[in-house]
Amino acid sequence: ETMNSAMSEEPDALSVVNQLRDLAADPLNRRAIVQDQGCLPGLILFLDHPNPPVVHSALLALRYLAECRVNREKMKSELGMMLSLQNVIQKTTTPGETKLLASEVYDILQSSNMSDMDNVNEMNYRRRKAQFFLGSTNKRAKTVVLHIDGLDDSSRRNLCEEALLKIKGVISFTFQMAVQRCVVRIRSDLKAEALATAIASTKVMKAQQVVKSESGEEMLVPFQDTPVEVEQNTDLPEYLPEDESPTKEQDKAVSRVGSHPEGAASWLSTAANFLSRSFYW
């Protein structure tokens, strides 16, 4: 009986944190989310959730929110934030990608109020410390910049995000919609071609890699057409095919949110209500 009710609550936490992640992906919503009374404390509580995908999704939401400089001080001083991030990094059961993502968010917030020079020293120190926690099995992360043909609205961005989330070795990603780019952080043992294969699997988008030439000019390099075997992320939930996905209608609502900040506000209050119900009573 109790087992059953626990099971039925599970998708709720995941769908709420995924909605928050999708809202946070839109730069127009980032300040509102951090100003909201319930969302930040809720995301921090999600960092202790027993379900690994919930934790990873909460971290992606925080990663997006931290991109907005104005948010960083408030995020850093939010009760439990830095401690919970440290817990995720130090917990032996945390998957490698999630640890790297948590230390990335920790770094950004930790260095939010420092001068640039302090910043560099601090970042290097943190990085050494993070590597110590992660152990030698987790080699350094690397950054791949993709130019994605067809990345021109938020439903395409969601497709792209789903495809990337399924790949084992992807840590985080940031979309630059105006220039059809996606900056992806991946484990150094993952081949960049795997990203291209995943994006091609959407059938509506195609990726090229953005690289700098020796003279510092940017060039687009097409990936080989031979598909790479992609290792699926086993500890993330299987996504349902598009046509039977129960969240399809919700996704539509979320993708419209960007152009209507008041829509985001009403959704945020719904999220905050859910969070207070789940955690505080």
N, C-alpha and C positions, 0 to 999 in steps of 0.2 A: 504494500500500500504506500508506505513512505517512499520506497524506491521509485514507484511509479510517478509520484508527484514530482520527485527530483528530476526524473527523466523529462517530464513535460515542461519543466521550467527551463531546461537547458537551451532549447532553440531560442527562447526569449532573450536570454542574455546575449547570445551570439547575434541575433538579428538587431538588437538595440545597439550593440557596440559597432556592428557593421554599418548601421544607419549613421551613427556619429562619425565613423571613419569617412563615409561618403560625403557627409556634410563638410567635414574638416578638409577634404580634398579640394574644396572650392575656396579660393583665397577670400572671396567676399564674405564667407561665414566665420572666418577664423577668430576675429575679435569678439563677435557676439557669443561664440561658444565659450570662450575663456571668461567673458564677463558674467555669463549665466551662473546662478547660484549652485545649481545641482550637477552640472555636466562634468566639471573638472574633478570634484570629489568622487563622482561616480566612476570616471575613467581610472582614477587612482585605485579604487576598490577592485575594479576589473583586473588590475595587475596581479591581484592575489587569487584570481579565479582558478579553480582546479582544471578547467578545460583549456589546453594549450592554445587552440585557435582564438579563444576569447582574449587571452593575454596578448597574442601577436597583433590582433586587430586593434586593441586598445593602444598598443605602442605605435601602430601606424597612425592612428588618430592623433596621438600626442606629437608624433614626428611632424605631421602636417601643421599642427597648431604652433609648434616651435619655430616654423619657418617665418612666422610673422614676428619680427623683432619686438614689437610693442608688447607681445604676450609673454616674453621670456621671464621677466622679473616676477610677474604674478604666478606663473607656473612654478618657478623655482621655489617660491616661498609658500606655495600651497601645502597645507598640512599633509605629511606623509609622502609627498611626491618623490623627493630624492632618495628617501629610505626604501620606498617600494621599488624604485628602479634598481637600487643596489641589491635588493633581495632577488630580483629577477636575474641579475647578472651572476649572483653568487650561488643560486640554487643549482644543485647538481642535476636536477631533472629537467631544467630548462633546455629546449632544443637550441643548437648552435646559432641558427639564424636569429632566433629571438634574443639570445644573449647579445649578439652584435648590434642588433637594432636598439636594445635597451641602453647599451653603452654609448651608442650614437646620440640618443636623446639626452642621456646624462651629460655627455660632453657639451652639447649645445647649451643646455640650461646652466651648467656649472660655470661656463665661461661667459655668461650673458652680461656681466657688469665689469668685465676686466678690460684693461687697455690691450691693444693688439699684441704687444710683446709678452705680457703676462699670459695672454691667451694661448700663444704658441707653446710656451713652456708648460702651461697647465695641460693643454691638449696632449702633448707628448707624454707627460707624466701619466695622465689618465689612460692613454693608449697602452703604455707599458703595463699599467696595473690591470687593465681589461684583458690584455693578452695573458697575463699571469693567471687570471681567473679562468680564462677560456681554455688554457692548456695548449700544448703545442699542436694538438690535432687540428685546431681551428686556425688555419693559416689566415693571413691578412685578408681583409676585404678589398675589392677593387671596384672602381666606378666605370660604368659603361654608359655612354650617351647615345641614345637612339633617335633617329629621325623617323617618324612613323607616318607614312602616307595613309590618309583616311582618318587620322585622329582629329576629327573636327567638331565633335559635340560630346556632351557628358555621357550619353549612352555608349558611345564608342569608347570613352575613357573607362567606363565600368567594365566593358568587355575586355579591354586591354589589361585592366587591373586583375580581373578574374584569371586571365590566361597567365599572367606573371606570378600570381599567388600560388598557382599549382606547381610551380617549379621548385624543386628542392635546391636550396642554395641562394635563393633570392632573399635579400635582407630588407630592403626598402626601395621605394621609388617615388619620384617627384615628377609631376607633369608640368610642362610649360606649354599650355594649350595654344597660346598665340603663335608659337613657332613650330607646332606639331612635334614637340620633343618630349622624351621621357628620360630622366636621369636615373639609372638603376644601380643600386649597390648590391654586389653579389660576392659570394665566397670566392676566393681566388682560384679554387680548383674547378669552378663552373665555367664552361666555355660560353662565350658571348653568343655563339651560334644558337644555343638552346633558347635564348630569348627570342631570336628571330623566328625560330620554328614555332614557338608558342604563339607569337603574334600573328604569324601566317595562318595558324589554325583557326583564327577568328573568321577567315575567308573574306573579311572586308578591309583588312589593314595589312601593310607590309612594312618591314623595318629595314633601315640601313644604319650603319654605324657612323657616328660623327667622330672623326679623328683630326688631330692637328698635324699639319705638315711641319717640316723642320723650320720653315720660315714663319710658323705660327698661324698660317692660314687654316681655316677649317675645311675639311673635305668630307664628302659622303662616300662611304665605301659599301658597296652592296655585299650581302652575305652570299656564300655559296648556296646554290639551290638544293643541294643534297640535305634532306631533313636530318637533324641530329636526334638521336634517341634521348628523350627528356625524362629524367628521373622524377616521378611524381612525388609531391609532398604528402607523405602518408599520414602525418598527424594533423592535417587540415581536413575539414569535412568535404565530402564529395559535393561538387556543385551539381544541381539538377540541370538537365538540358533546358535551354531558354524557354521552350514552349510550355513546360510544365512547372516552371519555377514559381512558387507561391509568392515570391517577393516582386514579381515583375511589375505589378501595379504600384507597389511602394517605390520601386526604383524610379518609375516615371515621376512620382511625386518628388522624390529627392532630386532628380536631375533638373526639375523646374525650379528648385529652391534658389539656385544661384542668382537668378534674375529678380527674385522677389524676396528681399531680406525678411519681410514680415512673415513669409511662409516658413523661413528657417526658424524664426522666433517661436511660432506656434508649435513647430515640430520639437524644438528644444524643450518647451515646457512639457510636452508629452514624454520626452525622454527623461526629463528630470523627475516627473511623477513616477515613471517606471523605476528609476534608480532608487528613489526614496522608498518605494514599496519593497523593492528586492532586498535592500541592504539594511535599512534603518529600523525596521519593525521586527 
